C-alpha cells in the first residue's frame, strides 16, 4: 500500500487508515477475538495507520490496538490517538455512552 509523508517530517503513513471506533464497541459490542480478526485483516491488506482515541469505549479501543501491536515490530505501524479532557469516575447512573457498548 502506498505511503505518504506527514508534512515535512520523516513519518510516513499508509493512504488508508483503520478507524478503531468499532473495536471499542461503537454501536455494538465487539469481542477481543473479533477485534484481533479485523485488525489482522487490515494489517494483511497493508494498512499500517491505526486511528484510535481514549473516548472509544472508555479506552477499550486503545487497549485493544496496544494488545494487537505487541505482536509486531515497533515502528511498523503508526498509532494515532487524540488528547482530551481529564476523565473522572462518575456513578454509572449518570454516564453518557455516546453510542459505545461495553468498555
Number of C-alpha atoms within 10 A of each C-alpha: 10 10 14 11 12 10 8 6 7 8 11 16 19 18 14 16 17 17 14 24 20 19 28 31 22 20 14 13 16 16 14 16 10 12 20 16 13 15 21 14 12 17 15 10 11 15 22 23 22 22 18 25 22 18 22 23 25 18 14 22 27 25 18 20 20 12 12 16 16 9 8 9 8 9 9 10 17 17 19 13 14 9 8 9 6 5 9 5 6 8 6 8 6 7 9 8 16 11 11 20 17 15 17
